[in-house]
Amino acid sequence: MLALVILLITASQAASIQQLLSQLPLLILVFVVFLFAAFYLAKALSGLFKLPVEQGRTLAFSFGTRNSFVVLPIALALPAGWELVAMVVVLQSLVELLGMVFYLWWVPRKF
């Protein structure tokens, strides 16, 4: 359902994505780097506090997800000229969603 919501919001903002295309690779890189940094921070803190593996994995998933959908309604309600903000929030949400799918496979192998 979350993927469907992101798809619908992205489709509704497709006209404004033209402005974002040149910055898209850099934005995606920033969001992906955040996911990896969140994982390694969780792993370091888990070791520092001697957390059980399950709690360390939970920490990694908690760090890796942000509350972009809390901000999205605000971004979509901004006046004309601010469409780019909504697209950045949607892009971040999409990277986060795909990142969590990747985390499901990767985190248990690395933790």
C-alpha angles and dihedrals in degrees: 000000000000091000090050092052091050090048092051093047091047091050091051090053097042095115092059094048091082089078091053100048097090092050096041098097093050093048092049090048091052092050093046092048088052090056092052092044090050090053095049092045090052091048092050093047091045090055093043093053094035093236121179114259093254092054091047090053090048089052090052092052092045092051092045096056124068130189097252092144089062089058097039097080089051091049092049091049094056116115125262113296094042097081090114091067091058091049092052090051091048092047091050090049091051093050089046092051093049089043091056090052088052090046090056088062101032107040097061089051094051101036 
